[in-house]
Amino acid sequence: MQHIFYKGTDETKPTLLLLHGTGGNEESLIGLAKEIDETANILSVRGNVLEHGMPRFFRRLAEGVFDIEDLIFRTKELHDFLQEAAQQYGFDRQRIVAIGYSNGANIAASLLFHYADALAGAILHHPMVPRRGIELPQLSSTPVFIGAGTNDPMCTAQESEDLEALLTSSGAMVTTAWFNFGHQLTMPEVQAAKEWYNSIYV
């Protein structure tokens, strides 16, 4: 998968896995990652799917309607890539914290839904429930931050609440922060994510 890797200055920190929104690329969230933790490794990945020329991490049939077969395939593809990247760059595979926005948050959530050991934690900005009606793996205390907008037209409040409930029921430690905005990523949300991250990893 097309990506960039920046070696961090503090080996005690996790590796930050950056997953962009629709139309973004591997450069899109670098500033966000440095705001969260400027000393951690950064592994930023570009989605392998194109929708009208815009990179995404998996196909959708319509807005808010995921191509589940492709989602499953792309989730495994990303999971396998993380193993390869850990070997290539020499970071701890068991200490990856995802930071995803929109489509990137959805593929990060899908990693949690399909693989018990995929992530050591996740910051999900405006995610949706990737799949319904499946049994999740045991996520034993995996810390997850969900950033949600009360006026988000693409990701309803119900989506965020359902995702929190599903992850919590599988053992994850979920913190959901609400902001009176739409689907955009705002500085108050970034600051809340940073405070959450610092409470766990610093």
BELUR-V823492 format. One record per residue. N is the residue number from 1. RES is the residue in three letters. PHI is phi in degrees with one decimal (none if undefined). PSI is psi in radians with two decimals (NA if undefined). Layout:
<<N	RES	PHI	PSI> <N	RES	PHI	PSI>>
This chain:
<<1	MET	none	2.43> <2	GLN	-65.2	2.31> <3	HIS	-161.5	2.98> <4	ILE	-133.5	2.59> <5	PHE	-128.8	2.25> <6	TYR	-115.5	2.19> <7	LYS	-74.5	2.24> <8	GLY	-79.6	3.04> <9	THR	-102.6	-0.10> <10	ASP	-127.6	1.85> <11	GLU	-73.7	-0.16> <12	THR	-79.9	-0.22> <13	LYS	-86.4	2.73> <14	PRO	-72.0	2.93> <15	THR	-88.3	2.26> <16	LEU	-89.6	2.09> <17	LEU	-96.0	2.01> <18	LEU	-99.4	2.25> <19	LEU	-130.3	1.89> <20	HIS	-74.7	2.93> <21	GLY	-85.8	3.05> <22	THR	-54.5	2.23> <23	GLY	88.1	-0.08> <24	GLY	-86.9	-3.01> <25	ASN	-152.0	-2.96> <26	GLU	-69.4	-0.16> <27	GLU	-92.1	-0.30> <28	SER	-60.5	-0.67> <29	LEU	-107.2	0.20> <30	ILE	-59.5	-0.79> <31	GLY	-61.6	-0.68> <32	LEU	-62.8	-0.80> <33	ALA	-61.0	-0.74> <34	LYS	-67.4	-0.52> <35	GLU	-68.0	-0.69> <36	ILE	-71.3	-0.85> <37	ASP	-159.9	1.82> <38	GLU	-79.8	-0.03> <39	THR	-104.9	-0.12> <40	ALA	-86.5	2.75> <41	ASN	-59.7	2.58> <42	ILE	-124.8	2.20> <43	LEU	-120.1	1.89> <44	SER	-113.0	2.21> <45	VAL	-117.1	2.50> <46	ARG	-97.6	2.37> <47	GLY	-63.2	2.56> <48	ASN	-91.9	0.03> <49	VAL	-109.2	2.46> <50	LEU	-112.4	2.31> <51	GLU	-121.8	1.89> <52	HIS	52.4	0.71> <53	GLY	83.6	-0.03> <54	MET	-101.6	2.21> <55	PRO	-62.8	2.41> <56	ARG	-140.5	2.93> <57	PHE	-92.0	-0.32> <58	PHE	-160.1	2.83> <59	ARG	-77.0	2.73> <60	ARG	-131.3	2.67> <61	LEU	-86.3	-0.51> <62	ALA	-162.6	3.02> <63	GLU	-60.1	2.15> <64	GLY	81.6	-0.01> <65	VAL	-116.9	1.87> <66	PHE	-84.3	2.57> <67	ASP	-82.1	1.68> <68	ILE	-62.7	-0.69> <69	GLU	-59.9	-0.77> <70	ASP	-69.5	-0.66> <71	LEU	-57.9	-0.79> <72	ILE	-62.9	-0.79> <73	PHE	-61.9	-0.82> <74	ARG	-70.2	-0.55> <75	THR	-64.6	-0.75> <76	LYS	-65.6	-0.70> <77	GLU	-58.2	-0.79> <78	LEU	-67.7	-0.72> <79	HIS	-59.2	-0.79> <80	ASP	-65.5	-0.68> <81	PHE	-62.4	-0.67> <82	LEU	-61.8	-0.65> <83	GLN	-63.2	-0.79> <84	GLU	-64.9	-0.74> <85	ALA	-65.5	-0.67> <86	ALA	-61.3	-0.69> <87	GLN	-70.9	-0.73> <88	GLN	-65.6	-0.72> <89	TYR	-104.2	-0.09> <90	GLY	73.8	0.59> <91	PHE	-107.2	2.87> <92	ASP	-74.7	1.99> <93	ARG	-61.9	-0.49> <94	GLN	-82.6	0.01> <95	ARG	-127.0	1.00> <96	ILE	-108.0	2.22> <97	VAL	-113.9	2.09> <98	ALA	-82.0	2.47> <99	ILE	-123.5	1.91> <100	GLY	-125.6	2.57> <101	TYR	-122.5	2.23> <102	SER	56.9	-2.00> <103	ASN	-58.2	-0.64> <104	GLY	-66.9	-0.64> <105	ALA	-66.1	-0.61> <106	ASN	-67.1	-0.72> <107	ILE	-70.9	-0.58> <108	ALA	-64.4	-0.77> <109	ALA	-62.2	-0.64> <110	SER	-64.6	-0.63> <111	LEU	-58.0	-0.77> <112	LEU	-65.8	-0.64> <113	PHE	-71.2	-0.43> <114	HIS	-110.7	-0.37> <115	TYR	-137.6	2.14> <116	ALA	-65.5	-0.56> <117	ASP	-106.2	0.26> <118	ALA	-68.3	-0.75> <119	LEU	-133.6	2.52> <120	ALA	-85.9	-0.17> <121	GLY	175.4	2.94> <122	ALA	-154.9	2.44> <123	ILE	-110.3	1.96> <124	LEU	-111.5	1.90> <125	HIS	-94.2	1.95> <126	HIS	58.8	0.99> <127	PRO	-89.3	2.87> <128	MET	-117.1	2.95> <129	VAL	-72.5	2.06> <130	PRO	-68.7	-0.70> <131	ARG	-144.7	2.61> <132	ARG	-120.7	2.72> <133	GLY	77.6	0.34> <134	ILE	-120.6	2.74> <135	GLU	-86.1	2.19> <136	LEU	-81.4	2.69> <137	PRO	-68.3	2.88> <138	GLN	-74.0	2.04> <139	LEU	-101.1	0.37> <140	SER	-6.7	1.55> <141	SER	64.0	0.35> <142	THR	-63.0	2.13> <143	PRO	-77.3	2.30> <144	VAL	-134.5	2.28> <145	PHE	-107.8	2.23> <146	ILE	-113.7	2.14> <147	GLY	-101.1	2.13> <148	ALA	-130.4	2.58> <149	GLY	-106.0	2.28> <150	THR	-66.7	-0.39> <151	ASN	-115.1	0.48> <152	ASP	-76.2	1.99> <153	PRO	-75.6	-0.37> <154	MET	-92.8	-0.51> <155	CYS	-130.1	1.68> <156	THR	-67.0	2.80> <157	ALA	-57.0	-0.65> <158	GLN	-61.0	-0.67> <159	GLU	-60.0	-0.82> <160	SER	-64.4	-0.73> <161	GLU	-66.2	-0.71> <162	ASP	-64.3	-0.75> <163	LEU	-62.7	-0.79> <164	GLU	-57.6	-0.78> <165	ALA	-64.7	-0.75> <166	LEU	-65.9	-0.78> <167	LEU	-66.5	-0.74> <168	THR	-62.7	-0.73> <169	SER	-64.9	-0.33> <170	SER	-97.2	0.13> <171	GLY	102.3	-0.08> <172	ALA	-69.7	2.65> <173	MET	-98.0	1.76> <174	VAL	-103.6	2.30> <175	THR	-117.1	2.10> <176	THR	-110.1	2.23> <177	ALA	-114.8	2.24> <178	TRP	-103.5	2.46> <179	PHE	-134.5	2.50> <180	ASN	-82.7	0.97> <181	PHE	-134.1	-3.06> <182	GLY	-94.6	-2.33> <183	HIS	-86.9	-0.14> <184	GLN	-74.0	2.73> <185	LEU	-94.6	2.05> <186	THR	-109.5	2.82> <187	MET	-61.7	-0.70> <188	PRO	-57.7	-0.64> <189	GLU	-69.5	-0.72> <190	VAL	-62.1	-0.74> <191	GLN	-63.7	-0.69> <192	ALA	-64.7	-0.70> <193	ALA	-64.8	-0.69> <194	LYS	-64.5	-0.76> <195	GLU	-62.8	-0.74> <196	TRP	-61.2	-0.82> <197	TYR	-59.9	-0.79> <198	ASN	-64.8	-0.50> <199	SER	-71.9	-0.30> <200	ILE	-110.3	-0.73> <201	TYR	-109.3	-0.01> <202	VAL	-111.2	NA>>
